[in-house]
Amino acid sequence: MERYRLLIISCLFCSFTLLPGFSTAAWSKNFKVVIDPGHGGHDPGAVGKVSKEKDINLNVSLKLGKLIKDKNPDVEVIFTRNKDIFVPLMKRAEIANKSKADLFISIHTNSIAGSKTVKGASTWTLGLAKSEANLEVAKRENSVILYEDDYKTRYAGFDPNSSESYIIFEFIQDKNMAQSVGFASMVQNEFKTRSKRVDKGVHQAGFLVLKETAMPSILIELGFISTPEEERYLNTHTGQQNMANGIYNAFIEYKNAHELRIAQNKTKSTTTPQHSNNNTITTSNNTTTAPTTQKNTPKAEKEPITIIKKKVESQDKPIFKIQIMTSSTPLKENDRRFKGLKNVEYYFENGLYKYTFGATSNYNEIKKTRDQVVSKFSDAFIIAFKNDKKIDVNKAIDEFLKVNRK
């Protein structure tokens, strides 16, 4: 009798799991994160007095992965390595891209030559190094390719120790830059406020592993193995867990924001059919219009505001602009968040109003404008449009370069 009762219960359970939505709701992985412990195997990374970077990176990475797995059943954690083995740089990016990850976190430990004592954690995103110190960090991390037999072929002649090789990063615009910088800022805030580490800030540099990834990506430098005090700290269970906790807290903050964006996109797609999600700019007679918002006057949302669109060259050419910020709600032309910039435009994409400044078909001109704007908007980056549709900025740069080489 007992056996029949168990059989009936088992059948009922199986029936429920076959109901639409049951299994996916219970066990689906809605978010994928790739954790990349830098170096490994015959590549030790930076070497301190009592330890090697590769071991610190792996220990912190495993602790971070465990935190995510234990507390977030909807997240799939993928490691580029979970033991002491060598993984080529390109392979690390391939793992992330093939898995269609939502986020890529590369974990490293910094070092500085000589007797200089430096402390602190920093977080990096893809971009052109703006100082010699930043360039040196990229050179050291990219030098891992020298351990690969065919690196000259695989990386198209890239020399990690040559400053000239890094010119390529001047012409690369990461479409995920805003999200990468946002997540990097979250990590640094956690390191500073909760992990109580010296804040070395968010920086950009030409990291090959970030160049090849197709999702928001960051590279973390946990501290300086060349500084005895930090090396000791990063080799303790407490130190490693503290750093993992800081990254985990930032990860949760980023994931929550990511899920909110998705929810808002779904809501807007059903409640605001007048907006298309095809990356087009709404224009009329050289103007861009958007509903406005005012404090304590909800009806004002129906009143249009007009942002003057600067006349530019033929739309048959790529038009470069600088994206300065995003907002879930439309902003007035004189909104203080524009920090005094005039002739700010917007385009509507993925449920967000994305605001831009400047418009020209000359990439060199927009670069100069960006250099001026970054003092007010540190996360500003270049995007491109053609015939009022957003296009891949790297293709736009290639088109500009081809035309101007003639």
Secondary structure as GFF3:
##gff-version 3
##sequence-region A 1 406
A	DSSP	alpha_helix	2	17	.	.	.	ID=ss1
A	DSSP	alpha_helix	22	27	.	.	.	ID=ss2
A	DSSP	beta_strand	31	37	.	.	.	ID=ss3
A	DSSP	alpha_helix	53	71	.	.	.	ID=ss4
A	DSSP	beta_strand	75	79	.	.	.	ID=ss5
A	DSSP	alpha_helix	89	98	.	.	.	ID=ss6
A	DSSP	beta_strand	103	110	.	.	.	ID=ss7
A	DSSP	beta_strand	121	126	.	.	.	ID=ss8
A	DSSP	alpha_helix	132	142	.	.	.	ID=ss9
A	DSSP	three_ten_helix	143	147	.	.	.	ID=ss10
A	DSSP	alpha_helix	151	154	.	.	.	ID=ss11
A	DSSP	three_ten_helix	163	171	.	.	.	ID=ss12
A	DSSP	alpha_helix	177	193	.	.	.	ID=ss13
A	DSSP	beta_strand	199	205	.	.	.	ID=ss14
A	DSSP	alpha_helix	208	211	.	.	.	ID=ss15
A	DSSP	beta_strand	217	224	.	.	.	ID=ss16
A	DSSP	alpha_helix	228	234	.	.	.	ID=ss17
A	DSSP	alpha_helix	237	271	.	.	.	ID=ss18
A	DSSP	beta_strand	283	284	.	.	.	ID=ss19
A	DSSP	beta_strand	287	291	.	.	.	ID=ss20
A	DSSP	three_ten_helix	298	302	.	.	.	ID=ss21
A	DSSP	beta_strand	304	308	.	.	.	ID=ss22
A	DSSP	beta_strand	319	327	.	.	.	ID=ss23
A	DSSP	three_ten_helix	336	338	.	.	.	ID=ss24
A	DSSP	beta_strand	345	349	.	.	.	ID=ss25
A	DSSP	beta_strand	352	360	.	.	.	ID=ss26
A	DSSP	alpha_helix	363	373	.	.	.	ID=ss27
A	DSSP	beta_strand	381	386	.	.	.	ID=ss28
A	DSSP	beta_strand	389	391	.	.	.	ID=ss29
A	DSSP	alpha_helix	393	405	.	.	.	ID=ss30
###
